[in-house]
Amino acid sequence: MFVWAMAHRYLPHNLDDHLMKYANILFGYIYPFIEIKIPEYNGKRFDRSDTYVAIQTYLASTTSGSAKRLKAEVGKDSKNLTYSMDDHEQVTDEFHGAKLWWSSSRAVAKSMSISWFPSQEEPRYYTLTLHRRHRQLVMDYYMSYVVEEGKAIEVRNRQRKLYTNSPSSNWYGYKKTLWSHVVFEHPATFDTLAMDPDKKQEIIEDLETFRESKDYYVKIGKAWKRGYLLYGPPGTGKSSMIVAMANFLDYDVYDLELTAVKNNTELRKLLIETTSKSIMVIEDIDCSLDLSGKRKKKAEKSEKDTDEEKLPPGVDKDDDTSKVTLSGLLNFIDGLWSACGGERIIVFTTNHLEKLDPALIRRGRMDKHIELSYCSFEAFKVLAKNYLNLDSHPLFETVQQLIEGSNITPADVAENLMPKSSKATAADKANTCLKNLIQALHEAREEMKSKEAAAQLEEKGGGEKAEIDKDDAGKDGD
């Protein structure tokens, strides 16, 4: 060690490299073991390695019992803990009589960031150490076995998550992760969704077809993704529809907040970090950003505050403003980068379909347009079953007569069907809730009539005003 330290200090740099090279070759003849390194990220941290994830799952399941240092995480359904090997730990595995050693490590950063700000996490990697006589066994059979077994375990123990994108990094460039998540446990399903049964069945069949069409998408030369546009008045169940889709397909949900995305480059990075078997959601897209490309310029201030906080050189005060463009969003949905990963669904929701750019919602980007409208009698029956456990009731006929002509949303119907007292009997709860709903339907009808009368009066007044203006113009001409 002393000789090597002195030689490393005084020998020329090129000679140092050559000595290291030949020393490794010489050591290779003596050292009987081979090492295989599996990094966490492919390329320059663009895409997390599926092989690494599969190995991580396999080791957590098969070798965590022999590890001395473990990491504990919440398992599926948040009922049990899952344990995995911690960093800089080593475990042993056996395969067809061959003894193998797995170790987990972190890559050492080559350049240190500013010491008073935490740097981004160093990428992890696994190292598999084996005797050279087991080389072919490991490369031909063992590695394939570990990856396939890890993927199978991941499917069995998969815990679905709800992700949201983290705000853009601040001026000193620190951001730990692009996505933050919580456990996704929303109970809504298609069975509890209040909508027309035929339309519901059509959506279910469309989702089943998409899930089983991997080979078909390859055949037609199209990325394995599908876009859904959900539109309708507020309270018609757009968010519940997304939850029902996620629960039906068993997919993760990525809730993308566009206003927190700094620019188009960061938007692409977010897409790359998403996994397959996921639903990407942009809710109220008409309100998220001005995507017309004609943003209004901010008025310039005439005077500057004397106590304004000074920013580092080159940092603009408007850096926090999102610069995502319509072109960038279109490329995100349907461009070259959209092919990263597979089995992905993209969902837009809006209350005002007419406000969206036609290029954003054309077929091919948003493949299926689903209108979620006011509550029908069939949707009411679903809600009555959910909230009151009723399949029929004498008041159902009255509700049917009133609901078809009332613009009342499923959310309003559900609120009226919610029992307000826990002490009443089931029959009393049902009668009270249905009577409340009938009263609400009468009020909704009256409100509709008032609006129609006001509209007719305004239209009539506008016509009379136009006639008066025409007469005045004729008198002025005379």
Summary of the structure (lengths in Angstrom):
residues: 478
radius of gyration: 31.2
end to end distance: 112.2
largest distance: 114.3
contacts: 1255
relative contact order: 0.08
helix: 46%
strand: 17%
